[in-house]
Amino acid sequence: MTWWEEFLRWMGIGRPRQPERPAAKAIPLPRPPEPQKQAAAGPGFSATAGDQIRPARTAGLDRARARLRDILTPSQPVVDLRAFAGRKQTLERLISAIEDQRLHVVLYGSRGMGKTSLLHVISQRAREARYHVFYGSCGIGTQFGDLFRSILSDIPLRFHTDFAGGQAEGGRVRSLAESLPDGDLTPRQVSDVLSKLTGTRIIIIIDEFDRSDPGEFRQSVADLIKSLSDRAARVQLLIAGVGSNLSELIEHIPSIQRNILGMQIPPMSAGEMNELLDIARQQIGLTFADEAASLITATAQGWPYAASLISHHAGLAALRRGTLDVSQEDVVTAIGEAAEEVGGRLPSTAIREIDYARAKIGDSSLASAAMTHIVCGGEFTARNLAAVTEAESTTAAGTAAIDQLASEGILLEARQDRFGKSYQFLDIAVPLYLWLATARDAYRGPGVARADTSSVQAHEA
């Protein structure tokens, strides 16, 4: 056969015609699975928005990471009783003041001492005892009438003696706000409504009280406390705010001083700090080396927010290493990350002023002032600073340090009375940043980059 004949045969040309066969019935084949998309390279979330852990070889670590987010919550108040550490005596005193003495209570102290967390815990304990708890928060320009009209709109009308039994109207639950007159409210009008409550006890929480404008609003709250107490109303106010003493939060104290209890929230003890780490062990599964636990306690200095922030970052540092064992190196890393986080909340001008002050004055005076702020709950005097630095009985050393810090704009004069001047930091985050930055540099050793001394010449120029 020639190549041409072979080609024709291969092409089927000249082949005898075959009879047509019926077309074969098509049988559907299963669709091959869609090829899975390759996950994008780089970091990703370890859990879904529904808090479900993604399947992975490190699922155990991811579960610990998820628990860490719920237990160590420096950016949010503690709302889970399992995560609440310490404050047993404070909580007992607060409950006794409300239950046994029928007092109105003012909680005060520096920011980060756990006041809001304590409010959440006392609210849960009160609800367990069938108290009704209602919450309001202050801000700049808060009006007395607006705040209490909002609070009373959450209180069912069925607790009012004049309206008992008429709680619903067209399926809608009626509130005490419906018994208020229109227009601006006076303390007397609010007291008239609240004094007629029956069948329950009510706690009204007013948070962030220090943010309210001094003057008329605070006077109205003081008048309401006086009226509620005089009429033995089944309502108590629990007020919380930043302040170094009671008079900053409630003015005109002489008229109501026998009706209120002022409770300053102190720094946590070393034992309470250890309780926080114990909770992390039990609820998260983290273990802290002795030197790691000691470093957290020494750095936090009784500041709950600082302890939670450092422990949170230290736990994450250990998990990144693929372990639940927190080492001293993890804590050193956490302190640096915490300092960077807090510093990121400050204006760039404040950071420049702090760097300049650290280079010119030195870390010792700045760290002492930061610690005095923590101990005193915010505002402090030269005598307070001298006591913290364990100076001699004279306050000369404290006065000199304060004058230097004030001249650099780190401290601002808060008030002056017959006892002398008191001072506060220009920003509430400054003392924490100073303390963490000083600790970071100290723990990292002499090779760490500290405040650039060139900033002194640049500043002075």
C-alpha positions as CSV (number, residue, x, y, z in Angstrom):
1,M,0.0,0.0,0.0
2,T,1.4,3.3,-1.0
3,W,1.7,6.2,1.4
4,W,-1.2,7.9,-0.4
5,E,-3.5,4.9,0.0
6,E,-2.4,4.7,3.7
7,F,-3.3,8.4,4.2
8,L,-6.8,7.9,2.5
9,R,-7.4,4.9,4.7
10,W,-6.4,6.8,7.8
11,M,-8.8,9.6,6.8
12,G,-11.6,7.2,6.1
13,I,-11.8,8.1,2.4
14,G,-12.9,5.3,0.1
15,R,-13.9,3.1,3.1
16,P,-17.2,1.3,2.6
17,R,-20.2,3.2,4.0
18,Q,-21.3,1.7,7.2
19,P,-25.0,1.6,8.1
20,E,-26.1,4.4,10.5
21,R,-26.4,3.4,14.1
22,P,-28.8,5.0,16.5
23,A,-27.0,7.7,18.5
24,A,-26.0,6.5,21.9
25,K,-27.9,8.0,24.8
26,A,-25.8,10.5,26.7
27,I,-25.2,9.6,30.2
28,P,-24.5,12.6,32.5
29,L,-21.3,12.3,34.3
30,P,-20.8,13.8,37.7
31,R,-19.3,17.3,37.7
32,P,-15.8,17.3,38.9
33,P,-15.4,19.3,42.1
34,E,-14.6,23.0,41.7
35,P,-11.0,23.5,42.3
36,Q,-10.6,25.2,45.7
37,K,-9.3,28.7,45.6
38,Q,-5.9,29.1,47.0
39,A,-6.0,31.0,50.2
40,A,-4.3,34.4,49.9
41,A,-0.8,34.5,51.3
42,G,-0.2,36.4,54.5
43,P,-2.0,36.8,57.8
44,G,-5.6,35.9,58.2
45,F,-8.3,35.8,60.9
46,S,-8.2,32.8,63.2
47,A,-12.0,32.7,63.8
48,T,-15.1,33.7,61.9
49,A,-17.4,36.6,62.9
50,G,-19.5,34.0,64.6
51,D,-16.6,33.1,66.9
52,Q,-16.1,29.7,65.2
53,I,-12.5,28.5,65.1
54,R,-11.2,27.7,61.6
55,P,-10.0,24.1,61.1
56,A,-6.2,24.1,61.3
57,R,-3.4,22.2,62.8
58,T,-3.2,24.8,65.5
59,A,-6.8,24.7,66.4
60,G,-5.9,24.3,70.1
61,L,-3.9,27.5,70.0
62,D,-6.7,29.2,68.1
63,R,-9.2,28.2,70.8
64,A,-6.8,29.6,73.5
65,R,-6.5,32.8,71.4
66,A,-10.3,33.1,71.3
67,R,-10.6,32.7,75.0
68,L,-7.9,35.2,75.5
69,R,-10.0,37.8,73.6
70,D,-12.9,37.2,76.0
71,I,-11.0,37.0,79.3
72,L,-8.2,39.6,79.0
73,T,-10.0,42.6,77.6
74,P,-8.0,45.8,78.1
75,S,-10.0,47.7,75.4
76,Q,-13.3,46.8,77.1
77,P,-14.7,46.6,80.6
78,V,-15.0,43.1,82.2
79,V,-18.6,41.8,81.7
80,D,-17.9,38.1,82.4
81,L,-17.8,37.4,86.1
82,R,-15.3,34.6,85.3
83,A,-12.8,37.2,84.2
84,F,-13.3,39.6,87.1
85,A,-10.2,39.6,89.4
86,G,-9.8,41.0,92.9
87,R,-11.8,43.8,94.3
88,K,-13.6,41.5,96.8
89,Q,-13.4,44.0,99.7
90,T,-14.5,46.8,97.5
91,L,-17.4,44.8,96.2
92,E,-18.4,43.8,99.7
93,R,-18.3,47.4,100.9
94,L,-20.3,48.6,97.9
95,I,-23.0,46.0,98.4
96,S,-23.3,46.7,102.1
97,A,-23.6,50.4,101.4
98,I,-26.5,49.8,99.0
99,E,-28.3,47.0,100.8
100,D,-27.7,47.7,104.5
101,Q,-27.2,51.5,104.7
102,R,-29.4,52.6,101.8
103,L,-26.7,55.0,100.8
104,H,-26.1,56.6,97.4
105,V,-22.5,55.8,96.3
106,V,-19.9,57.7,94.4
107,L,-17.1,55.6,92.9
108,Y,-14.0,57.6,91.8
109,G,-10.4,57.2,90.9
110,S,-8.0,57.5,88.0
111,R,-8.9,56.1,84.6
112,G,-8.0,52.4,84.1
113,M,-8.7,51.4,87.8
114,G,-11.6,49.3,86.8
115,K,-14.6,51.4,87.7
116,T,-16.7,50.4,84.8
117,S,-15.9,46.8,85.2
118,L,-17.0,47.1,88.9
119,L,-20.2,48.7,87.7
120,H,-20.9,45.7,85.5
121,V,-20.3,43.2,88.3
122,I,-22.4,45.1,90.9
123,S,-25.2,45.3,88.2
124,Q,-25.1,41.5,87.8
125,R,-25.1,40.9,91.5
126,A,-28.0,43.3,92.0
127,R,-30.1,41.7,89.3
128,E,-29.5,38.4,90.9
129,A,-31.1,39.9,94.0
130,R,-34.0,41.1,91.8
131,Y,-33.0,44.7,91.9
132,H,-33.8,46.7,88.7
133,V,-30.7,48.4,87.4
134,F,-30.8,51.2,84.9
135,Y,-27.8,53.0,83.3
136,G,-27.1,56.4,82.0
137,S,-23.8,58.0,80.8
138,C,-22.7,61.6,80.9
139,G,-21.0,63.7,78.3
140,I,-20.2,67.3,77.7
141,G,-23.5,69.3,77.7
142,T,-25.5,66.5,79.4
143,Q,-28.8,68.0,80.7
144,F,-30.4,66.8,83.9
145,G,-33.9,66.5,82.4
146,D,-32.7,64.7,79.2
147,L,-30.7,62.1,81.2
148,F,-33.4,61.2,83.7
149,R,-36.2,61.3,81.1
150,S,-34.1,58.7,79.2
151,I,-33.5,56.6,82.3
152,L,-37.2,56.7,83.4
153,S,-38.3,55.6,80.0
154,D,-36.7,52.2,80.7
155,I,-38.5,51.8,84.1
156,P,-41.9,50.0,83.7
157,L,-44.9,52.0,85.0
158,R,-46.2,49.0,86.8
159,F,-43.8,49.8,89.7
160,H,-45.6,53.2,90.3
161,T,-48.2,53.1,93.1
162,D,-50.6,55.3,91.1
163,F,-50.5,53.1,88.0
164,A,-50.1,49.6,89.3
165,G,-52.0,47.2,87.1
166,G,-52.0,49.5,84.0
167,Q,-48.7,48.5,82.7
168,A,-49.6,47.8,79.1
169,E,-51.4,49.7,76.5
170,G,-52.1,48.1,73.1
171,G,-49.3,45.6,73.7
172,R,-46.9,48.4,74.6
173,V,-45.2,48.4,78.0
174,R,-45.6,51.8,79.6
175,S,-42.8,53.5,81.4
176,L,-42.3,56.0,84.3
177,A,-41.4,58.7,81.7
178,E,-45.1,58.9,80.8
179,S,-45.9,60.3,84.3
180,L,-43.4,63.1,83.8
181,P,-44.5,66.6,82.8
182,D,-43.4,68.0,79.5
183,G,-40.5,70.4,79.2
184,D,-37.5,70.8,81.4
185,L,-37.4,68.6,84.5
186,T,-36.5,69.6,88.0
187,P,-35.0,67.3,90.7
188,R,-38.3,67.7,92.6
189,Q,-40.4,66.4,89.7
190,V,-38.1,63.4,89.2
191,S,-38.1,62.7,92.9
192,D,-41.9,62.9,93.0
193,V,-42.1,60.0,90.5
194,L,-39.3,57.9,91.9
195,S,-40.6,58.3,95.5
196,K,-43.8,56.4,94.6
197,L,-42.1,53.2,93.5
198,T,-43.3,50.0,95.1
199,G,-42.7,46.3,94.9
200,T,-39.0,46.6,93.9
201,R,-35.8,48.5,94.5
202,I,-34.0,50.4,91.8
203,I,-30.3,51.3,91.3
204,I,-29.6,54.1,88.8
205,I,-26.0,54.1,87.5
206,I,-24.6,57.4,86.2
207,D,-21.3,56.7,84.6
208,E,-18.6,59.2,83.3
209,F,-19.9,61.8,85.7
210,D,-16.7,63.8,85.5
211,R,-17.4,64.5,81.9
212,S,-20.5,66.5,82.8
213,D,-20.3,70.3,83.0
214,P,-19.8,71.6,86.6
215,G,-22.5,73.8,87.9
216,E,-26.2,73.3,87.3
217,F,-26.2,69.6,86.3
218,R,-24.2,68.5,89.3
219,Q,-26.2,70.8,91.6
220,S,-29.4,69.1,90.3
221,V,-28.0,65.6,90.9
222,A,-27.1,66.6,94.5
223,D,-30.6,68.0,95.0
224,L,-32.1,64.8,93.7
225,I,-30.0,62.7,96.1
226,K,-31.1,64.9,99.0
227,S,-34.8,64.6,98.0
228,L,-34.7,60.8,97.4
229,S,-33.0,60.3,100.8
230,D,-35.4,62.5,102.7
231,R,-38.4,60.7,101.2
232,A,-36.9,57.2,101.8
233,A,-37.4,56.4,98.1
234,R,-36.6,52.9,97.0
235,V,-34.0,54.2,94.6
236,Q,-30.3,54.7,95.0
237,L,-27.9,56.4,92.7
238,L,-24.5,54.8,91.9
239,I,-22.3,57.5,90.4
240,A,-18.9,56.8,88.9
241,G,-16.2,59.1,87.4
242,V,-12.6,60.0,87.2
243,G,-11.4,62.2,90.1
244,S,-9.0,62.4,92.9
245,N,-11.5,63.3,95.6
246,L,-15.2,63.3,96.2
247,S,-15.8,67.0,95.8
248,E,-14.8,66.8,92.1
249,L,-17.8,64.7,91.3
250,I,-20.5,66.0,93.7
251,E,-20.6,69.6,94.5
252,H,-22.4,71.2,97.4
253,I,-21.4,68.3,99.6
254,P,-22.6,69.8,103.0
255,S,-26.3,69.2,102.0
256,I,-25.9,65.5,101.2
257,Q,-22.8,64.3,102.9
258,R,-24.8,62.0,105.3
259,N,-26.6,60.5,102.3
260,I,-23.7,59.3,100.3
261,L,-20.6,57.1,100.5
262,G,-17.5,58.1,98.6
263,M,-15.4,55.1,97.5
264,Q,-12.0,55.7,95.8
265,I,-11.0,52.7,93.8
266,P,-7.4,52.0,94.8
267,P,-4.7,50.2,92.9
268,M,-4.9,46.4,93.0
269,S,-2.7,44.5,95.5
270,A,-0.1,42.0,94.4
271,G,-2.5,39.3,95.4
272,E,-5.2,40.7,93.2
273,M,-2.7,40.9,90.3
274,N,-1.8,37.2,90.8
275,E,-5.6,36.5,90.8
276,L,-5.8,38.0,87.3
277,L,-3.0,35.7,86.1
278,D,-4.7,32.7,87.8
279,I,-7.9,33.5,85.8
280,A,-5.8,33.5,82.6
281,R,-4.4,30.1,83.6
282,Q,-7.8,28.6,84.4
283,Q,-9.9,30.2,81.6
284,I,-7.4,30.4,78.7
285,G,-4.8,27.7,79.6
286,L,-1.9,30.1,79.6
287,T,0.9,29.3,82.1
288,F,3.2,32.1,83.3
289,A,6.8,31.5,84.3
290,D,7.5,32.8,87.8
291,E,9.7,35.6,86.4
292,A,7.1,36.4,83.8
293,A,4.4,36.8,86.5
294,S,6.7,38.9,88.7
295,L,7.5,41.2,85.8
296,I,3.8,41.8,84.9
297,T,3.0,42.5,88.6
298,A,6.0,44.9,89.0
299,T,5.2,46.8,85.8
300,A,1.5,47.1,86.3
301,Q,2.0,48.5,89.8
302,G,-1.7,47.7,90.7
303,W,-3.1,49.3,87.6
304,P,-5.7,46.8,86.3
305,Y,-5.8,48.2,82.8
306,A,-2.0,48.0,82.6
307,A,-2.0,44.4,83.9
308,S,-4.7,43.3,81.5
309,L,-2.9,45.1,78.6
310,I,0.5,43.6,79.3
311,S,-0.9,40.1,80.0
312,H,-3.0,40.2,76.8
313,H,0.1,41.1,74.6
314,A,2.2,38.6,76.5
315,G,-0.3,35.8,75.8
316,L,-0.4,36.7,72.1
317,A,3.4,36.7,72.0
318,A,3.5,33.1,73.4
319,L,0.8,31.9,71.0
320,R,2.7,33.3,68.1
321,R,5.6,31.1,69.2
322,G,3.2,28.2,69.2
323,T,3.0,27.6,72.9
324,L,0.8,28.4,75.9
325,D,3.8,29.0,78.2
326,V,4.4,32.7,78.7
327,S,8.0,33.5,79.2
328,Q,9.8,36.6,80.6
329,E,10.8,37.5,77.1
330,D,7.2,37.4,76.0
331,V,6.4,39.9,78.8
332,V,9.3,42.2,77.7
333,T,7.9,42.1,74.2
334,A,4.4,42.8,75.5
335,I,5.5,45.9,77.4
336,G,7.1,47.3,74.3
337,E,3.9,46.6,72.3
338,A,1.7,48.1,75.0
339,A,3.9,51.2,75.1
340,E,3.6,51.6,71.4
341,E,-0.2,51.0,71.5
342,V,-0.8,53.6,74.2
343,G,1.6,56.1,72.5
344,G,-0.4,55.7,69.3
345,R,-3.3,57.3,71.0
346,L,-1.4,60.5,71.9
347,P,-1.1,63.5,69.6
348,S,2.2,63.7,67.8
349,T,2.9,67.0,69.6
350,A,2.6,65.2,73.0
351,I,5.0,62.5,71.9
352,R,7.6,65.1,70.9
353,E,7.2,66.9,74.2
354,I,7.6,63.6,76.1
355,D,10.7,62.6,74.1
356,Y,12.2,66.0,74.8
357,A,11.4,65.8,78.5
358,R,12.8,62.3,78.8
359,A,16.1,63.4,77.1
360,K,16.4,66.6,79.2
361,I,15.0,65.6,82.6
362,G,15.5,61.9,82.6
363,D,13.2,58.9,83.1
364,S,13.4,58.9,86.9
365,S,11.4,62.1,87.5
366,L,8.9,61.3,84.8
367,A,8.4,57.7,86.0
368,S,7.9,59.0,89.6
369,A,5.3,61.5,88.5
370,A,3.5,58.8,86.5
371,M,3.5,56.5,89.6
372,T,2.2,59.3,91.8
373,H,-0.7,59.8,89.4
374,I,-1.5,56.1,89.7
375,V,-1.3,56.1,93.5
376,C,-3.3,59.4,94.0
377,G,-5.9,58.6,91.4
378,G,-5.0,61.4,89.1
379,E,-4.4,64.8,90.6
380,F,-1.5,65.1,93.0
381,T,0.7,67.6,94.9
382,A,4.4,68.0,95.5
383,R,4.0,66.3,98.9
384,N,2.4,63.3,97.1
385,L,5.4,63.1,94.7
386,A,7.9,63.3,97.5
387,A,6.1,60.5,99.4
388,V,6.2,58.2,96.3
389,T,9.8,58.9,95.7
390,E,10.5,58.3,99.4
391,A,12.2,61.7,99.7
392,E,12.8,63.4,103.0
393,S,9.9,64.9,104.9
394,T,10.4,68.2,103.1
395,T,8.6,68.5,99.8
396,A,11.4,70.5,98.3
397,A,12.5,67.6,96.1
398,G,8.9,67.0,94.9
399,T,8.4,70.7,94.3
400,A,11.5,71.0,92.2
401,A,10.6,67.9,90.1
402,I,7.0,69.2,89.5
403,D,8.2,72.7,88.6
404,Q,10.5,71.1,86.0
405,L,7.8,68.9,84.6
406,A,5.3,71.8,84.5
407,S,7.8,74.0,82.7
408,E,8.1,71.4,80.0
409,G,4.3,71.2,79.6
410,I,4.1,67.6,80.9
411,L,2.1,68.7,83.9
412,L,-0.7,71.3,84.1
413,E,-1.8,73.1,87.2
414,A,-5.2,71.7,88.3
415,R,-6.1,73.9,91.2
416,Q,-4.7,76.0,94.0
417,D,-6.0,76.4,97.6
418,R,-4.7,77.2,101.0
419,F,-2.9,73.8,101.0
420,G,-0.9,74.6,97.8
421,K,-1.1,73.7,94.2
422,S,-2.1,70.4,92.7
423,Y,-1.2,69.1,89.2
424,Q,-2.4,66.7,86.6
425,F,-1.0,65.3,83.3
426,L,-1.9,67.1,80.1
427,D,-3.5,63.9,78.8
428,I,-4.9,60.9,80.7
429,A,-2.8,58.5,78.6
430,V,0.5,60.3,79.2
431,P,1.3,58.8,82.6
432,L,0.6,55.3,81.4
433,Y,2.8,55.8,78.3
434,L,5.6,57.3,80.4
435,W,5.5,54.3,82.8
436,L,5.4,51.7,80.0
437,A,8.1,53.4,77.9
438,T,10.4,53.7,80.9
439,A,9.8,50.0,81.8
440,R,10.3,49.0,78.2
441,D,13.7,50.7,78.0
442,A,14.8,49.4,81.4
443,Y,13.9,45.8,80.7
444,R,15.5,45.7,77.2
445,G,18.8,46.7,78.6
446,P,21.4,49.4,77.9
447,G,21.5,48.7,74.1
448,V,17.9,49.9,73.5
449,A,17.3,53.1,71.6
450,R,16.1,55.7,74.1
451,A,14.8,59.2,73.7
452,D,16.9,60.9,71.2
453,T,19.0,63.6,72.9
454,S,19.1,65.5,69.6
455,S,15.5,66.4,70.2
456,V,16.7,68.7,73.1
457,Q,18.8,70.8,70.8
458,A,16.0,70.9,68.2
459,H,13.5,71.9,70.8
460,E,15.6,74.6,72.3
461,A,16.6,75.9,68.9
